[in-house]
Amino acid sequence: MSLIKRVLFATDFSACADRAMGYALTMASAWRAELCVMTVLELYPGMDPDYTVNKMYLDHLRAEASRQLAAVEARAKAAGQPVTVRIETGIPSQAVQTVAESIGADLLVVGTHGRTGLEHVLIGSTAERVVRMVPCPVLAVKVEKGGTTPGAIASIKRIVVPIDFSACSMDALEYAAQFAKPFGASITILHALEPVTYGLDFSLSHVKEWKDQRAYLENRLTVMAACLQSQRVQADHVLKPGLPADSIASYVTQQKYDLMIMGTHGRRGLSHVLVGSLAGAMLRHAPCPVLTVRQFDFGTNYQRVVPLGDT
C-alpha cells in the first residue's frame, strides 16, 4: 500500500525548519509523493489586512517569504523533487490545517522551536490543536544539537514505537510497519511496565501479579515482533519497568533512534497521547524526530500485520 502520496511541509525558514526540509524531501522521495511547501504570514483576528500599516507589513513579509521559498524550490530541484509552494495569511496552526485538508495531505512535516510564525505549532496549547485538528500524521523535527548540515537528507534506519496496547497505539505500530519498508528500517516495539505497588499489609501478592503481568506482556510483545518479521520488517521488542514518561524517554535517548512513531487519541489532544504527558515530553525533549499518528484509515481491504487484541 502507499501510505504517503502528498507531503505538506510547513516552514518558517528557521534552523529547525531547514532540518525538517531534509525530512520532507526524504519522505517525498521514498514514497514518490507530491511535495507542497507552505509558509504563513502571521496575521491574527482583529488586524485589518487592508489597513495601510498592516498592508505594508504583509507586503514586506510576502516579499521576504517569496525570496526564501525560491531558495526552497531550488533545493528541492537540486534533489530531483518537484515541488509546489504557497503563501498563506492568518493564524499558523489554522492555516496549516486548512491547507492540509484542501490538498489531502498524507503527512505534515514541520520544524519545532521555530523563530517566527510556526514557532509554537508543536509546543504547548498550539501543539494540541495541530495534532488534534490536522487530519494526517504529523512529523515534528527539532534542530539537531551542534547545528544542521545544509542540504542534508535524512537517514531513517531505526524506528522506535512506544505502545500501550490502546487502539491508537496499535494503529501507530501498523503505520510503522508500512512506513519502515521503503527505508529498510528496523522497528523496536517499546512498552513501559509500571512498578509494583505494595498493599498496606506489605503483602507480596502484588509482586506475583506484577511478575505474571510481565510474563504475559513479554509473550505478547514477542508475538507482535514476529508478526512484523513475517512481513520482512526487522523487529524486536523492549519491556522497560518504570514510570512510562521517564523510562521511555531515558531509553530512547540512550539508544539514539532515528525516528519515533507514536499514537495519539486526536480528539483529546496531546494530554492523553499514550501515557499522559509522554507525547508532550517526547515532542519537546526526544533527540529524534517524532511522528504522531491518529487512528488511521488503512482501507476496507487492508489486512493488518499485527492483529488488534491478544495475538
N, C-alpha and C positions, 0 to 999 in steps of 0.2 A: 504494500500500500504506500501511497505518497502522503506523508504527514504534512508536508510543507510545500505549498505551491506559490504562496505570496508572502514575502517578508517585508515588514514595515520597520524601518529604522528611524527613531526619533532622536534628533541631535540638537544640542545647544552649542556645539563646536568646542566644548571644554576638553581637557585632557582625558577624562574618563570616556567621553563620547568618542574621542579619537580611537581609544582602545576598543570600544564597543563596535565601531565601524569594521574592525577586523573580524569580529564575530558575525556581523551581519553579512559580510562578504563570504565568509566560510559557510554559513547556513545556506545562502542563496546558491553557492557553487555546488555544495554537496547534494542538494535536493533539486538542482536545476530550476530554481524558483525565480519568480519575478522579484525585483527589489525596488521598493519605493522608499525614498529618503524624505523626511519632512522636518521642518523646524517651525517653531511657534513664536510669533511676535506677541509678547505678553501684553494683553490689554484686558483690564478687569471691568466688570459691570459698573456702570455709572460714568465711565470715561467715554466721551463722545469722540469717535474716530475722525469726525469731520471738523472738530474744533481745531483752530489754527495751530495751537501749540502741540496738541496730540497728533495732528496730521504730520507736522514737521518731525516729531519724534518717531512716528511709524515709518515715514519715508526714509529716515536715516537708518532705522533698523532693517528695513526691507532691502536697501541698497547693500548694506553690510552682509545680510543673510544671503543675498544673491551671489555676492562675491565668494563667500565661503562655500556655498553649495556648488559653485562651479569647480572649486578645488575637490570637493567630494566626488563630483561626476568624473573628474579626471582620474582620481584614484581608482574608482570603480572600473573605468575604461581600461586603465593600465592592468587591472586584474582580469580583464576579459569578461566583465559582468555588466550587462545592460542595466540601466537604472533610470527611473523617473524621479523627479523632485517636485516638491510643493511647499509653499509657504502659507501657513495658517495664522489667523489672528484670534486671540482670546485667552482663556484660561488653559494653560498647557495640558492638564490632565483631561479636561473635557474635549479639547481639540484632538488629542491623541485618540481618545475613544471614538470620536466621530469619524475620523479618517480610517481607523482600523475596521470599523463597521462598514463604511462606504466601499472600501476596496476588497472586503472579505479577507483580511489578513489572517494567515495561519500562525504567524509568530510575530511578536513585537520585540524588538531589540532596543534597549535603552541603557545609557550610562547612568550611574548613580553618583551623587555628590557633584552634580553639575554646577557650573558657575552662575548661569542665569537661566530663566525660563523654566527648564526642566529640572532645576536643582533639587526640587522636593518631590519629583514624580514617584520615587520609590522610598521615600523617607517619611515617617510619621503618618499623619492622617491622610495626606495625599497618596501615600503608598496604598493604603487600604482602599481608597477609591479606585485607583488604577487597576489593581489586581481584581477587585470585585467587579468593576464595570467593563473593562476591556474583554471582548468576547473570545480571546485567543490566549494561548500560553504567552508568558512574558519572560524574556531573558534579561536579567539585570547584571550589568558588568561594571565593576568598580575599577578605578585606576590602579595599576599594578605598583607595588612598592618599588621605589627606585626609578619610577617613570615608565614610559612606554616606548616601544620602537616604532617610529612612524612607518606605516605601510605593512606592519607585521600581520600575518594571517594566523588566526587562532588554531591551536592544536588541541584536539579532543580525543584522548585515548583512554582516560579513566574517569568513569562516571559513578557517583555515589547517589543512592536513592534512599533517603530515610522514610520508613513506613511505620504506621501504627495499626495497619490492617483495616482501616476505615475504607469506604468505597473510593473516596477521592485519592487516598494514598495508593490504593491498588491501581487506579486509573493512571496515576503518575508512573508507576512501575511499568504498566503496559505501554505507556507512551515511550518510556525509556527503552523498552525492548525494541521498538521500531526505530527510535531515534539513533540508537547506537550503531545500527547496521552499516550505513554508508561511511561511517568513520572507522569501522573496525574496532570500536571501543569496547572495553570490558565494563561490567556493571557490578558494583558492590551493593547488596541489599543490607541496609543498616537499621537495626531496631534497638531501642533503649528499654531495658527492663528495670523498672523502678525497684529500689532496695526494699528488703523485707521490713515490716514493722512488727514489733513485739506487743503482745497483749499486756494488760495491766498486771496479770499474774506471772509475767515473764515466761509464759509458755512458749515452747519451741514449735508448736503446731504450725505457726505461720512459716517457720523455716522450711518445713516439709512441703507446704503448699507452694512456696516460692521455688523450691527445687523441682517439684513436679511441673510447675508452670514453665520453668526454664527448659526442661527436657522437651515439653510439648512445643515450645517456640523454636527450639533448635531443629526439631524434626520438620516443623512446618517451613522454616526458612530454607532448610536443605532441599526440600521438595521444590520450593519456588525457584531456587537457583538451578535445579535440574531441569525445570521447565524452560528456562531461558537457554540453557546449554543445548537442549534438544532442538532449538532454533538456530544453532550455531552462533550464539552470543556467549562469549566468555563471561562467566558469572561466579561470584562467591557470596558469602553472607557473613555478617558480623553481628553478634548479640552483645551489646555493651551494658553492663549493670550500671545503674546510677540515674540521677535525675536527667530526663531527656535533653533539656536545653544545654546542660553542662557537658554531659558525656558525648553527645553527638558533635557539639561544636569543637570540643577538645580533640576528638578522634579525627574529624575532617581536617582540622588544622595540621595535625601531625602527619597525616597520610598524603597531603598535597595532591588532592584530586583536581582534575581539570574542569569538572562541572558537577554541580549538584542539581538534581531534578526532584522536586517535591510537590505534593498535592496541596490544594487549598480548597476550602469549602465554598469560596466565592461569595455567597450571599452575606456572610458574616465577616468578610474581610480577613486581614492578616492576623487578627487577635486570636483566631481559632484554627490557624493552619497547623495541622498535625497535633502539636502538643503545646498549646498555649502560646507563649512568646517565642517559641523556637524559630519560626519563619522570620519574624522581625529581627531576631538576633542574627540569623544567618544572612539576611539581606544587608545588615549593617557591618557584620564582622567576619563573615566567611571569606577565606582567602581566595576562593574560586567564584566564578560567576554562578548565579542561582537562577534556575528556570522553574517558574511556578506554573502548575497545570491544574485547572479546574476539572470537574467531571467532563470527560472528553467523549465526543460522539465518534466512535470508530466505524459507524455504519452498521446496517442490519445484517449484512452477510459476513461481518468480521468474526473470526474465531479467535478468542483470547489465548495468548500464550500462557498466561498464568491465570487459572480459573479463580473466580471470586469464592470466598468461603474457604473452608478447610480443603486442602489439596492433598 
